[in-house]
Amino acid sequence: ADASTPFLHLSWMCNLLGYTESSFFFINGIIGAIAYLLFRVVLPPLTLVHMLSYRYLFEQYGLWHPWAFRLLVLSQFFFILLNLFW
């Protein structure tokens, strides 16, 4: 999720220095929006689906504790909500 943060900081610095009309500011904004969508909107739900799809591996390798897996899934779900609504 932090992959989009450097672009946000660069935009903030460009704004602070008065470079909001530069092509760097525009390109940085485009890349930042793409990074935000990819790493904060698309990737976390895919990670949750991946965890649920490969649940049997937790059992196979002896990492299966029902309460721990539920906690892991629940924390990933709240992480997704936090990314979308904060």
N, C-alpha and C positions, 0 to 999 in steps of 0.2 A: 504494500500500500504506500510505502514511503517513496516509491519510484516517481511519483508525480510531484512530490514536495520541492525538489530543486527547481523545477520550472516555475512553481508558484513564487519561490524566493527570488528567482531572476526577474520575474515580472514586477515584483515589489520593488526591487532595486532599480529597474528601468523607470518605473513610475516615480520613484524618489529622486532620481537624477534627471528627470525630464526627457527621457528617451521614448516616450509613448508613441511618437510618430515614426519611429525607426522600423526598418524591416526586421531587425533582430527581435524586437518586441512582438511583432505580429507572428513571426515563425515560432518563437518561443511559446506564444499563446496557443497556437495550433498544436504543437507537440505536447504541451502541457495538458490540453483538453483530451487528446488521444490517450496520453498516459493515464489520466484520471479515469477515463472510461474503461480502459483495459485493466488497470491494476486495482481499481476501487469498485467498479460496477460489474465487470464481466468475470474476472478471475476468482473472487471469493465464492460466488455460488458454484462455479465449476469445481473448486476445491471441496466444497461440501458434498457435491454429488460424487466426486471421486472417493471421498472418505466413505460414504455410504455404499458405493458400489463395491469397494474392496474390503468390506467389513469382515469377510471370511479370512482375510490375511491376518487380522488381529487375533482371531481364534487359532489359526494355524501355527503362528509363531509364539503362542502362549502369552500374548499381550492383551488377552480378552478379559476384561472385567466390565460387566454391564454398566455399572455406575460410572466408571471412568470413561467408557466410550460415549455414554449419554452426555456426560459433562463436556467432552471434547466436541461433540456435535452441537450442543447448546451454546458453547462459547463461540464456535464458528458462526452460528446463526446470529448471535448478538454482535459479532464483529461485522457481519454483513449489514445489519441494521445501523450500526454506528457509522460505517462508511457512507451509507446512503443518506442518512438524516442529520448528521452533525454539520 
